[in-house]
Every structure is written in structure tokens, then in C-alpha cells.
Amino acid sequence: MSIKRLIIILLFVITTATAVYAERLPDIEFEKTTIDLGTFSSNNPKQRAVFKFKNTGRRPLFIINVRTGCGCTDAEYPRQPILPGKTGEIVVNYDGTNRLLGPFSKIVTVKTNTPKETVRLVIKGNMENTQM
């Protein structure tokens, strides 16, 4: 058997094994990865965004960690495993109290046990001054 043929067979076996293994892992699918909070008043600076997701894989999904980019945001997420076919939510709370007015965009990083490992979620909006 030639070296070229052996390499082709090895590549085929590795690719097939990787695909079979990946089919058995959890996977996360979000309805939306960006939520626009729209324009809101500085009289009501606390806003909430709910990111809904589903485990589309074949193993339990674990949300390992959710990191927000600054002190103006925090996140709530499920600590228990999400079984295959089941859904969950990540809630991101934005607090614009004593923050600059105008448009903003915040990134939330979600670490999971999926092949992708991390997903970036975005909340954005525009806080206007309506205080007199």
C-alpha cells in the first residue's frame, strides 16, 4: 500500500470518527444572539434582556460560566444541566443608573461544554435623558 493511499485512509477515518463524536455532544442554539432594548428613559434605567436557547445536541448541556463586560450588567443563567431537546434562558440585566446617556452595546460571553465552547451575546439600546 502506498503512503499516499495510507494518508487518505487515515484522514477519512479521523474525519469520520470526529463527525460521529461531534454528533453525540451537546449543542446550544439561541433564538437571538442580539437583543435591542430600544430607546428608554433615564427615569427607568434598569432594563432586562432574555436570551432563550435550546440544547440541540445529544448530551446534557452545561452553562459553565456567563461573563458580562462591565459593572452595569449582570446575568442569571441555569446552573443545572439542560437535557437534550430542552430549553433554557439567560437573563441579562442592564442598569444605566449614573451611566452616560446615549447608545450603548454590551457583550456577554457564555462558556459551555459544546464544541463551540463560547458564544457571544449582545445587548444594545439607547438611554435618553427625560429628567426635568
Chimera marker file (.cmm) of the C-alpha trace (Angstrom):
<marker_set name="trace">
<marker id="1" x="0.000" y="0.000" z="0.000" r="1" g="1" b="0" radius="0.5"/>
<marker id="2" x="1.383" y="3.376" z="-0.968" r="1" g="1" b="0" radius="0.5"/>
<marker id="3" x="1.978" y="6.187" z="1.532" r="1" g="1" b="0" radius="0.5"/>
<marker id="4" x="-0.450" y="8.426" z="-0.338" r="1" g="1" b="0" radius="0.5"/>
<marker id="5" x="-3.228" y="5.858" z="-0.076" r="1" g="1" b="0" radius="0.5"/>
<marker id="6" x="-2.481" y="5.267" z="3.625" r="1" g="1" b="0" radius="0.5"/>
<marker id="7" x="-2.705" y="9.009" z="4.342" r="1" g="1" b="0" radius="0.5"/>
<marker id="8" x="-6.045" y="9.248" z="2.526" r="1" g="1" b="0" radius="0.5"/>
<marker id="9" x="-7.431" y="6.318" z="4.534" r="1" g="1" b="0" radius="0.5"/>
<marker id="10" x="-6.189" y="7.817" z="7.813" r="1" g="1" b="0" radius="0.5"/>
<marker id="11" x="-7.731" y="11.194" z="7.003" r="1" g="1" b="0" radius="0.5"/>
<marker id="12" x="-11.036" y="9.506" z="6.180" r="1" g="1" b="0" radius="0.5"/>
<marker id="13" x="-11.028" y="7.552" z="9.472" r="1" g="1" b="0" radius="0.5"/>
<marker id="14" x="-10.155" y="10.644" z="11.526" r="1" g="1" b="0" radius="0.5"/>
<marker id="15" x="-12.826" y="12.761" z="9.808" r="1" g="1" b="0" radius="0.5"/>
<marker id="16" x="-15.485" y="10.081" z="10.273" r="1" g="1" b="0" radius="0.5"/>
<marker id="17" x="-14.591" y="9.495" z="13.933" r="1" g="1" b="0" radius="0.5"/>
<marker id="18" x="-14.666" y="13.238" z="14.629" r="1" g="1" b="0" radius="0.5"/>
<marker id="19" x="-18.086" y="13.596" z="12.994" r="1" g="1" b="0" radius="0.5"/>
<marker id="20" x="-19.533" y="10.658" z="14.950" r="1" g="1" b="0" radius="0.5"/>
<marker id="21" x="-18.121" y="12.032" z="18.218" r="1" g="1" b="0" radius="0.5"/>
<marker id="22" x="-19.471" y="15.543" z="17.486" r="1" g="1" b="0" radius="0.5"/>
<marker id="23" x="-22.977" y="14.152" z="16.853" r="1" g="1" b="0" radius="0.5"/>
<marker id="24" x="-23.053" y="12.858" z="20.428" r="1" g="1" b="0" radius="0.5"/>
<marker id="25" x="-22.131" y="16.162" z="22.091" r="1" g="1" b="0" radius="0.5"/>
<marker id="26" x="-24.447" y="18.858" z="23.405" r="1" g="1" b="0" radius="0.5"/>
<marker id="27" x="-25.092" y="21.882" z="21.226" r="1" g="1" b="0" radius="0.5"/>
<marker id="28" x="-26.640" y="25.241" z="22.021" r="1" g="1" b="0" radius="0.5"/>
<marker id="29" x="-28.900" y="27.180" z="19.690" r="1" g="1" b="0" radius="0.5"/>
<marker id="30" x="-30.144" y="30.661" z="20.618" r="1" g="1" b="0" radius="0.5"/>
<marker id="31" x="-33.333" y="32.214" z="19.237" r="1" g="1" b="0" radius="0.5"/>
<marker id="32" x="-31.402" y="35.502" z="19.081" r="1" g="1" b="0" radius="0.5"/>
<marker id="33" x="-27.823" y="36.424" z="19.934" r="1" g="1" b="0" radius="0.5"/>
<marker id="34" x="-28.507" y="40.179" z="19.873" r="1" g="1" b="0" radius="0.5"/>
<marker id="35" x="-31.305" y="41.950" z="21.703" r="1" g="1" b="0" radius="0.5"/>
<marker id="36" x="-32.023" y="45.624" z="21.092" r="1" g="1" b="0" radius="0.5"/>
<marker id="37" x="-33.619" y="47.184" z="24.155" r="1" g="1" b="0" radius="0.5"/>
<marker id="38" x="-34.599" y="50.181" z="22.042" r="1" g="1" b="0" radius="0.5"/>
<marker id="39" x="-34.766" y="53.708" z="23.413" r="1" g="1" b="0" radius="0.5"/>
<marker id="40" x="-35.650" y="54.029" z="27.061" r="1" g="1" b="0" radius="0.5"/>
<marker id="41" x="-35.774" y="56.782" z="29.640" r="1" g="1" b="0" radius="0.5"/>
<marker id="42" x="-33.102" y="57.583" z="32.193" r="1" g="1" b="0" radius="0.5"/>
<marker id="43" x="-36.058" y="57.636" z="34.628" r="1" g="1" b="0" radius="0.5"/>
<marker id="44" x="-36.247" y="53.875" z="34.048" r="1" g="1" b="0" radius="0.5"/>
<marker id="45" x="-32.549" y="52.928" z="33.664" r="1" g="1" b="0" radius="0.5"/>
<marker id="46" x="-32.902" y="49.247" z="34.577" r="1" g="1" b="0" radius="0.5"/>
<marker id="47" x="-33.650" y="47.013" z="31.608" r="1" g="1" b="0" radius="0.5"/>
<marker id="48" x="-33.809" y="43.255" z="31.090" r="1" g="1" b="0" radius="0.5"/>
<marker id="49" x="-32.996" y="41.063" z="28.090" r="1" g="1" b="0" radius="0.5"/>
<marker id="50" x="-33.927" y="37.368" z="27.935" r="1" g="1" b="0" radius="0.5"/>
<marker id="51" x="-31.927" y="35.109" z="25.627" r="1" g="1" b="0" radius="0.5"/>
<marker id="52" x="-33.769" y="31.824" z="25.014" r="1" g="1" b="0" radius="0.5"/>
<marker id="53" x="-31.822" y="28.766" z="23.927" r="1" g="1" b="0" radius="0.5"/>
<marker id="54" x="-32.243" y="25.065" z="23.237" r="1" g="1" b="0" radius="0.5"/>
<marker id="55" x="-29.921" y="22.090" z="23.629" r="1" g="1" b="0" radius="0.5"/>
<marker id="56" x="-29.982" y="20.678" z="20.095" r="1" g="1" b="0" radius="0.5"/>
<marker id="57" x="-27.323" y="18.063" z="20.865" r="1" g="1" b="0" radius="0.5"/>
<marker id="58" x="-27.454" y="14.555" z="22.261" r="1" g="1" b="0" radius="0.5"/>
<marker id="59" x="-25.817" y="15.068" z="25.673" r="1" g="1" b="0" radius="0.5"/>
<marker id="60" x="-26.626" y="17.334" z="28.634" r="1" g="1" b="0" radius="0.5"/>
<marker id="61" x="-25.637" y="20.957" z="28.099" r="1" g="1" b="0" radius="0.5"/>
<marker id="62" x="-23.807" y="22.788" z="30.859" r="1" g="1" b="0" radius="0.5"/>
<marker id="63" x="-23.547" y="26.560" z="31.042" r="1" g="1" b="0" radius="0.5"/>
<marker id="64" x="-20.144" y="26.737" z="32.697" r="1" g="1" b="0" radius="0.5"/>
<marker id="65" x="-19.923" y="30.492" z="33.077" r="1" g="1" b="0" radius="0.5"/>
<marker id="66" x="-21.504" y="33.722" z="31.870" r="1" g="1" b="0" radius="0.5"/>
<marker id="67" x="-19.312" y="36.828" z="31.915" r="1" g="1" b="0" radius="0.5"/>
<marker id="68" x="-20.534" y="40.349" z="31.468" r="1" g="1" b="0" radius="0.5"/>
<marker id="69" x="-18.281" y="43.115" z="30.244" r="1" g="1" b="0" radius="0.5"/>
<marker id="70" x="-18.833" y="45.736" z="32.935" r="1" g="1" b="0" radius="0.5"/>
<marker id="71" x="-20.460" y="46.522" z="36.262" r="1" g="1" b="0" radius="0.5"/>
<marker id="72" x="-23.583" y="47.861" z="34.569" r="1" g="1" b="0" radius="0.5"/>
<marker id="73" x="-24.668" y="44.342" z="33.523" r="1" g="1" b="0" radius="0.5"/>
<marker id="74" x="-25.189" y="41.062" z="35.328" r="1" g="1" b="0" radius="0.5"/>
<marker id="75" x="-26.518" y="37.725" z="34.180" r="1" g="1" b="0" radius="0.5"/>
<marker id="76" x="-28.677" y="34.937" z="35.549" r="1" g="1" b="0" radius="0.5"/>
<marker id="77" x="-28.314" y="31.503" z="33.988" r="1" g="1" b="0" radius="0.5"/>
<marker id="78" x="-29.241" y="27.887" z="34.729" r="1" g="1" b="0" radius="0.5"/>
<marker id="79" x="-26.765" y="26.051" z="36.916" r="1" g="1" b="0" radius="0.5"/>
<marker id="80" x="-28.308" y="22.618" z="36.304" r="1" g="1" b="0" radius="0.5"/>
<marker id="81" x="-27.708" y="20.649" z="33.091" r="1" g="1" b="0" radius="0.5"/>
<marker id="82" x="-30.079" y="21.249" z="30.187" r="1" g="1" b="0" radius="0.5"/>
<marker id="83" x="-31.092" y="17.877" z="28.773" r="1" g="1" b="0" radius="0.5"/>
<marker id="84" x="-31.184" y="17.218" z="25.005" r="1" g="1" b="0" radius="0.5"/>
<marker id="85" x="-34.203" y="18.880" z="23.388" r="1" g="1" b="0" radius="0.5"/>
<marker id="86" x="-34.894" y="21.067" z="26.439" r="1" g="1" b="0" radius="0.5"/>
<marker id="87" x="-34.747" y="24.867" z="26.619" r="1" g="1" b="0" radius="0.5"/>
<marker id="88" x="-33.379" y="27.467" z="28.989" r="1" g="1" b="0" radius="0.5"/>
<marker id="89" x="-32.853" y="31.196" z="29.404" r="1" g="1" b="0" radius="0.5"/>
<marker id="90" x="-30.016" y="33.553" z="30.125" r="1" g="1" b="0" radius="0.5"/>
<marker id="91" x="-31.301" y="36.797" z="31.600" r="1" g="1" b="0" radius="0.5"/>
<marker id="92" x="-29.082" y="39.867" z="31.253" r="1" g="1" b="0" radius="0.5"/>
<marker id="93" x="-29.898" y="42.843" z="33.455" r="1" g="1" b="0" radius="0.5"/>
<marker id="94" x="-28.659" y="46.286" z="32.435" r="1" g="1" b="0" radius="0.5"/>
<marker id="95" x="-28.515" y="49.126" z="34.967" r="1" g="1" b="0" radius="0.5"/>
<marker id="96" x="-27.938" y="52.531" z="33.378" r="1" g="1" b="0" radius="0.5"/>
<marker id="97" x="-28.068" y="54.393" z="36.716" r="1" g="1" b="0" radius="0.5"/>
<marker id="98" x="-25.321" y="57.046" z="36.749" r="1" g="1" b="0" radius="0.5"/>
<marker id="99" x="-24.176" y="55.999" z="33.268" r="1" g="1" b="0" radius="0.5"/>
<marker id="100" x="-23.611" y="58.125" z="30.213" r="1" g="1" b="0" radius="0.5"/>
<marker id="101" x="-26.650" y="58.821" z="28.108" r="1" g="1" b="0" radius="0.5"/>
<marker id="102" x="-26.912" y="57.692" z="24.522" r="1" g="1" b="0" radius="0.5"/>
<marker id="103" x="-26.427" y="54.460" z="22.616" r="1" g="1" b="0" radius="0.5"/>
<marker id="104" x="-24.600" y="51.510" z="24.162" r="1" g="1" b="0" radius="0.5"/>
<marker id="105" x="-23.675" y="47.953" z="23.276" r="1" g="1" b="0" radius="0.5"/>
<marker id="106" x="-22.606" y="45.310" z="25.812" r="1" g="1" b="0" radius="0.5"/>
<marker id="107" x="-21.143" y="41.866" z="25.155" r="1" g="1" b="0" radius="0.5"/>
<marker id="108" x="-21.940" y="38.861" z="27.315" r="1" g="1" b="0" radius="0.5"/>
<marker id="109" x="-19.722" y="35.787" z="26.919" r="1" g="1" b="0" radius="0.5"/>
<marker id="110" x="-21.295" y="32.375" z="27.543" r="1" g="1" b="0" radius="0.5"/>
<marker id="111" x="-18.957" y="29.427" z="28.153" r="1" g="1" b="0" radius="0.5"/>
<marker id="112" x="-20.462" y="25.963" z="27.585" r="1" g="1" b="0" radius="0.5"/>
<marker id="113" x="-19.447" y="22.326" z="27.182" r="1" g="1" b="0" radius="0.5"/>
<marker id="114" x="-20.290" y="22.371" z="23.456" r="1" g="1" b="0" radius="0.5"/>
<marker id="115" x="-17.753" y="22.089" z="20.629" r="1" g="1" b="0" radius="0.5"/>
<marker id="116" x="-18.098" y="25.884" z="20.106" r="1" g="1" b="0" radius="0.5"/>
<marker id="117" x="-17.291" y="26.401" z="23.808" r="1" g="1" b="0" radius="0.5"/>
<marker id="118" x="-18.135" y="30.115" z="23.819" r="1" g="1" b="0" radius="0.5"/>
<marker id="119" x="-20.990" y="32.172" z="22.429" r="1" g="1" b="0" radius="0.5"/>
<marker id="120" x="-21.173" y="35.962" z="22.460" r="1" g="1" b="0" radius="0.5"/>
<marker id="121" x="-24.473" y="37.614" z="23.184" r="1" g="1" b="0" radius="0.5"/>
<marker id="122" x="-25.079" y="41.332" z="22.674" r="1" g="1" b="0" radius="0.5"/>
<marker id="123" x="-27.486" y="43.744" z="24.307" r="1" g="1" b="0" radius="0.5"/>
<marker id="124" x="-27.791" y="47.236" z="22.949" r="1" g="1" b="0" radius="0.5"/>
<marker id="125" x="-30.009" y="50.209" z="23.399" r="1" g="1" b="0" radius="0.5"/>
<marker id="126" x="-30.238" y="53.961" z="23.772" r="1" g="1" b="0" radius="0.5"/>
<marker id="127" x="-30.855" y="55.700" z="27.107" r="1" g="1" b="0" radius="0.5"/>
<marker id="128" x="-32.229" y="59.210" z="26.791" r="1" g="1" b="0" radius="0.5"/>
<marker id="129" x="-32.444" y="61.910" z="29.425" r="1" g="1" b="0" radius="0.5"/>
<marker id="130" x="-36.046" y="62.628" z="30.282" r="1" g="1" b="0" radius="0.5"/>
<marker id="131" x="-35.423" y="64.103" z="33.732" r="1" g="1" b="0" radius="0.5"/>
<marker id="132" x="-36.566" y="67.673" z="34.174" r="1" g="1" b="0" radius="0.5"/>
<link id1="1" id2="2" r="1" g="1" b="0" radius="0.2"/>
<link id1="2" id2="3" r="1" g="1" b="0" radius="0.2"/>
<link id1="3" id2="4" r="1" g="1" b="0" radius="0.2"/>
<link id1="4" id2="5" r="1" g="1" b="0" radius="0.2"/>
<link id1="5" id2="6" r="1" g="1" b="0" radius="0.2"/>
<link id1="6" id2="7" r="1" g="1" b="0" radius="0.2"/>
<link id1="7" id2="8" r="1" g="1" b="0" radius="0.2"/>
<link id1="8" id2="9" r="1" g="1" b="0" radius="0.2"/>
<link id1="9" id2="10" r="1" g="1" b="0" radius="0.2"/>
<link id1="10" id2="11" r="1" g="1" b="0" radius="0.2"/>
<link id1="11" id2="12" r="1" g="1" b="0" radius="0.2"/>
<link id1="12" id2="13" r="1" g="1" b="0" radius="0.2"/>
<link id1="13" id2="14" r="1" g="1" b="0" radius="0.2"/>
<link id1="14" id2="15" r="1" g="1" b="0" radius="0.2"/>
<link id1="15" id2="16" r="1" g="1" b="0" radius="0.2"/>
<link id1="16" id2="17" r="1" g="1" b="0" radius="0.2"/>
<link id1="17" id2="18" r="1" g="1" b="0" radius="0.2"/>
<link id1="18" id2="19" r="1" g="1" b="0" radius="0.2"/>
<link id1="19" id2="20" r="1" g="1" b="0" radius="0.2"/>
<link id1="20" id2="21" r="1" g="1" b="0" radius="0.2"/>
<link id1="21" id2="22" r="1" g="1" b="0" radius="0.2"/>
<link id1="22" id2="23" r="1" g="1" b="0" radius="0.2"/>
<link id1="23" id2="24" r="1" g="1" b="0" radius="0.2"/>
<link id1="24" id2="25" r="1" g="1" b="0" radius="0.2"/>
<link id1="25" id2="26" r="1" g="1" b="0" radius="0.2"/>
<link id1="26" id2="27" r="1" g="1" b="0" radius="0.2"/>
<link id1="27" id2="28" r="1" g="1" b="0" radius="0.2"/>
<link id1="28" id2="29" r="1" g="1" b="0" radius="0.2"/>
<link id1="29" id2="30" r="1" g="1" b="0" radius="0.2"/>
<link id1="30" id2="31" r="1" g="1" b="0" radius="0.2"/>
<link id1="31" id2="32" r="1" g="1" b="0" radius="0.2"/>
<link id1="32" id2="33" r="1" g="1" b="0" radius="0.2"/>
<link id1="33" id2="34" r="1" g="1" b="0" radius="0.2"/>
<link id1="34" id2="35" r="1" g="1" b="0" radius="0.2"/>
<link id1="35" id2="36" r="1" g="1" b="0" radius="0.2"/>
<link id1="36" id2="37" r="1" g="1" b="0" radius="0.2"/>
<link id1="37" id2="38" r="1" g="1" b="0" radius="0.2"/>
<link id1="38" id2="39" r="1" g="1" b="0" radius="0.2"/>
<link id1="39" id2="40" r="1" g="1" b="0" radius="0.2"/>
<link id1="40" id2="41" r="1" g="1" b="0" radius="0.2"/>
<link id1="41" id2="42" r="1" g="1" b="0" radius="0.2"/>
<link id1="42" id2="43" r="1" g="1" b="0" radius="0.2"/>
<link id1="43" id2="44" r="1" g="1" b="0" radius="0.2"/>
<link id1="44" id2="45" r="1" g="1" b="0" radius="0.2"/>
<link id1="45" id2="46" r="1" g="1" b="0" radius="0.2"/>
<link id1="46" id2="47" r="1" g="1" b="0" radius="0.2"/>
<link id1="47" id2="48" r="1" g="1" b="0" radius="0.2"/>
<link id1="48" id2="49" r="1" g="1" b="0" radius="0.2"/>
<link id1="49" id2="50" r="1" g="1" b="0" radius="0.2"/>
<link id1="50" id2="51" r="1" g="1" b="0" radius="0.2"/>
<link id1="51" id2="52" r="1" g="1" b="0" radius="0.2"/>
<link id1="52" id2="53" r="1" g="1" b="0" radius="0.2"/>
<link id1="53" id2="54" r="1" g="1" b="0" radius="0.2"/>
<link id1="54" id2="55" r="1" g="1" b="0" radius="0.2"/>
<link id1="55" id2="56" r="1" g="1" b="0" radius="0.2"/>
<link id1="56" id2="57" r="1" g="1" b="0" radius="0.2"/>
<link id1="57" id2="58" r="1" g="1" b="0" radius="0.2"/>
<link id1="58" id2="59" r="1" g="1" b="0" radius="0.2"/>
<link id1="59" id2="60" r="1" g="1" b="0" radius="0.2"/>
<link id1="60" id2="61" r="1" g="1" b="0" radius="0.2"/>
<link id1="61" id2="62" r="1" g="1" b="0" radius="0.2"/>
<link id1="62" id2="63" r="1" g="1" b="0" radius="0.2"/>
<link id1="63" id2="64" r="1" g="1" b="0" radius="0.2"/>
<link id1="64" id2="65" r="1" g="1" b="0" radius="0.2"/>
<link id1="65" id2="66" r="1" g="1" b="0" radius="0.2"/>
<link id1="66" id2="67" r="1" g="1" b="0" radius="0.2"/>
<link id1="67" id2="68" r="1" g="1" b="0" radius="0.2"/>
<link id1="68" id2="69" r="1" g="1" b="0" radius="0.2"/>
<link id1="69" id2="70" r="1" g="1" b="0" radius="0.2"/>
<link id1="70" id2="71" r="1" g="1" b="0" radius="0.2"/>
<link id1="71" id2="72" r="1" g="1" b="0" radius="0.2"/>
<link id1="72" id2="73" r="1" g="1" b="0" radius="0.2"/>
<link id1="73" id2="74" r="1" g="1" b="0" radius="0.2"/>
<link id1="74" id2="75" r="1" g="1" b="0" radius="0.2"/>
<link id1="75" id2="76" r="1" g="1" b="0" radius="0.2"/>
<link id1="76" id2="77" r="1" g="1" b="0" radius="0.2"/>
<link id1="77" id2="78" r="1" g="1" b="0" radius="0.2"/>
<link id1="78" id2="79" r="1" g="1" b="0" radius="0.2"/>
<link id1="79" id2="80" r="1" g="1" b="0" radius="0.2"/>
<link id1="80" id2="81" r="1" g="1" b="0" radius="0.2"/>
<link id1="81" id2="82" r="1" g="1" b="0" radius="0.2"/>
<link id1="82" id2="83" r="1" g="1" b="0" radius="0.2"/>
<link id1="83" id2="84" r="1" g="1" b="0" radius="0.2"/>
<link id1="84" id2="85" r="1" g="1" b="0" radius="0.2"/>
<link id1="85" id2="86" r="1" g="1" b="0" radius="0.2"/>
<link id1="86" id2="87" r="1" g="1" b="0" radius="0.2"/>
<link id1="87" id2="88" r="1" g="1" b="0" radius="0.2"/>
<link id1="88" id2="89" r="1" g="1" b="0" radius="0.2"/>
<link id1="89" id2="90" r="1" g="1" b="0" radius="0.2"/>
<link id1="90" id2="91" r="1" g="1" b="0" radius="0.2"/>
<link id1="91" id2="92" r="1" g="1" b="0" radius="0.2"/>
<link id1="92" id2="93" r="1" g="1" b="0" radius="0.2"/>
<link id1="93" id2="94" r="1" g="1" b="0" radius="0.2"/>
<link id1="94" id2="95" r="1" g="1" b="0" radius="0.2"/>
<link id1="95" id2="96" r="1" g="1" b="0" radius="0.2"/>
<link id1="96" id2="97" r="1" g="1" b="0" radius="0.2"/>
<link id1="97" id2="98" r="1" g="1" b="0" radius="0.2"/>
<link id1="98" id2="99" r="1" g="1" b="0" radius="0.2"/>
<link id1="99" id2="100" r="1" g="1" b="0" radius="0.2"/>
<link id1="100" id2="101" r="1" g="1" b="0" radius="0.2"/>
<link id1="101" id2="102" r="1" g="1" b="0" radius="0.2"/>
<link id1="102" id2="103" r="1" g="1" b="0" radius="0.2"/>
<link id1="103" id2="104" r="1" g="1" b="0" radius="0.2"/>
<link id1="104" id2="105" r="1" g="1" b="0" radius="0.2"/>
<link id1="105" id2="106" r="1" g="1" b="0" radius="0.2"/>
<link id1="106" id2="107" r="1" g="1" b="0" radius="0.2"/>
<link id1="107" id2="108" r="1" g="1" b="0" radius="0.2"/>
<link id1="108" id2="109" r="1" g="1" b="0" radius="0.2"/>
<link id1="109" id2="110" r="1" g="1" b="0" radius="0.2"/>
<link id1="110" id2="111" r="1" g="1" b="0" radius="0.2"/>
<link id1="111" id2="112" r="1" g="1" b="0" radius="0.2"/>
<link id1="112" id2="113" r="1" g="1" b="0" radius="0.2"/>
<link id1="113" id2="114" r="1" g="1" b="0" radius="0.2"/>
<link id1="114" id2="115" r="1" g="1" b="0" radius="0.2"/>
<link id1="115" id2="116" r="1" g="1" b="0" radius="0.2"/>
<link id1="116" id2="117" r="1" g="1" b="0" radius="0.2"/>
<link id1="117" id2="118" r="1" g="1" b="0" radius="0.2"/>
<link id1="118" id2="119" r="1" g="1" b="0" radius="0.2"/>
<link id1="119" id2="120" r="1" g="1" b="0" radius="0.2"/>
<link id1="120" id2="121" r="1" g="1" b="0" radius="0.2"/>
<link id1="121" id2="122" r="1" g="1" b="0" radius="0.2"/>
<link id1="122" id2="123" r="1" g="1" b="0" radius="0.2"/>
<link id1="123" id2="124" r="1" g="1" b="0" radius="0.2"/>
<link id1="124" id2="125" r="1" g="1" b="0" radius="0.2"/>
<link id1="125" id2="126" r="1" g="1" b="0" radius="0.2"/>
<link id1="126" id2="127" r="1" g="1" b="0" radius="0.2"/>
<link id1="127" id2="128" r="1" g="1" b="0" radius="0.2"/>
<link id1="128" id2="129" r="1" g="1" b="0" radius="0.2"/>
<link id1="129" id2="130" r="1" g="1" b="0" radius="0.2"/>
<link id1="130" id2="131" r="1" g="1" b="0" radius="0.2"/>
<link id1="131" id2="132" r="1" g="1" b="0" radius="0.2"/>
</marker_set>
